[in-house]
Amino acid sequence: MSQYFTEFSAAASATVYQRILAAMMTTPTLYIFAISHYCEKARWALDYLGIDYRLRYVAPGEHMKIAKQLGCPGTSVPYLELENRVIQGSADIITWAESTRSFNGKRLTPDADIEKAVAIEKRIDDIAGVHLRRFYYSEALVEHPSTVRPIFTKNLPLLTKLPVIIGWGKICSIMKKRMDLGKQQGEESQAIIDAELAWIDDLLSDGRAYLVGNRFSRADISVASLLSPLVLPEQHPSYVGLAHPPRLAATVATWVERPSLRWVRDVYAKHR
Ligand SMILES: N[C@@H](CCC(=O)N[C@@H](CS)C(=O)NCC(=O)O)C(=O)O
């Protein structure tokens, strides 16, 4: 009897072990920078769709090495590692998430007006997302680099964190060059964001709750997450303690009651 029990429990624990191993192998891993609004978009979408995933914060530089190892076509985060492939980019991650069997049935791609939702997502990804990053870094990284470093080292293991702390000056120089940062560039980006906010203000001027149709969609999650660095919503998982540099803070103070930014705050409160 006791031998039977021992064999039975060994078999049972082997099954449990195999199950844990299988779950670990099939659970996707999302690689992110804590500061990145594109990463927030992908992370929010996975959370919203109830996808089980592991989160891995990566350091600047390290993100390129991992992207290469995984076979990503480019270097940028977010990317999602699956068992036998990788998906790079927030829009493709959302599309993949809705195609898996394990999502909770909520949808981010609407049944009607898909093109409208995707067009809004693409425009905010390509324009406001890029220029908001340049607007913020052109002041924060160039003039106050030490205020940016903590969010880049947040949640990193010590051995990954130390090289970022030691090499922060070099990392800032590379980022300045790659994103073309500077006072004048920041002003150019500010004007572009102003125009993009006017576009969203206009879309919302008929009193609609959601940008496309009457349901929360990928258009909403894209606009809200990519504008979130202006609003720093309390529901954002990584922005606690992040502050705007002075000129950006003064500009945001003049924008904060715009319909677009009020809407971002409301959407975060309701859906994040
Ligand atoms: N369109 C892409 C943009 C991603 C992106 O620009 N990521 C930035 C962080 S905000 C990045 O990883 N930059 C570093 C690099 O390109 O190597 C998306 O939606 O995922």
The ligand as an SDF file (V2000), in Angstrom:
LIG
                    3D

 20 19  0  0  0  0  0  0  0  0999 V2000
    6.1700   51.4270  -33.1660 N   0  0  0  0  0  0  0  0  0  0  0  0
    6.8990   50.7360  -32.1360 C   0  0  0  0  0  0  0  0  0  0  0  0
    7.7830   51.7650  -31.4150 C   0  0  0  0  0  0  0  0  0  0  0  0
    8.6410   51.1790  -30.3220 C   0  0  0  0  0  0  0  0  0  0  0  0
    9.7240   52.1340  -29.8540 C   0  0  0  0  0  0  0  0  0  0  0  0
    9.9880   53.1840  -30.4550 O   0  0  0  0  0  0  0  0  0  0  0  0
   10.4170   51.7600  -28.7460 N   0  0  0  0  0  0  0  0  0  0  0  0
   11.4960   52.5400  -28.2010 C   0  0  0  0  0  0  0  0  0  0  0  0
   11.2550   52.8490  -26.7300 C   0  0  0  0  0  0  0  0  0  0  0  0
    9.9790   54.0420  -26.5440 S   0  0  0  0  0  0  0  0  0  0  0  0
   12.8180   51.7720  -28.2700 C   0  0  0  0  0  0  0  0  0  0  0  0
   12.8610   50.6050  -27.9780 O   0  0  0  0  0  0  0  0  0  0  0  0
   13.9080   52.4430  -28.6450 N   0  0  0  0  0  0  0  0  0  0  0  0
   15.2160   51.8600  -28.6940 C   0  0  0  0  0  0  0  0  0  0  0  0
   15.5370   51.1760  -30.0020 C   0  0  0  0  0  0  0  0  0  0  0  0
   14.8190   51.3810  -31.0180 O   0  0  0  0  0  0  0  0  0  0  0  0
   16.5390   50.4550  -30.0410 O   0  0  0  0  0  0  0  0  0  0  0  0
    5.9000   50.0510  -31.1910 C   0  0  0  0  0  0  0  0  0  0  0  0
    4.7040   50.3880  -31.2560 O   0  0  0  0  0  0  0  0  0  0  0  0
    6.2750   49.1260  -30.4740 O   0  0  0  0  0  0  0  0  0  0  0  0
  1  2  1  0
  2  3  1  0
  2 18  1  0
  3  4  1  0
  4  5  1  0
  5  6  2  0
  5  7  1  0
  7  8  1  0
  8  9  1  0
  8 11  1  0
  9 10  1  0
 11 12  2  0
 11 13  1  0
 13 14  1  0
 14 15  1  0
 15 16  2  0
 15 17  1  0
 18 19  2  0
 18 20  1  0
M  END
$$$$
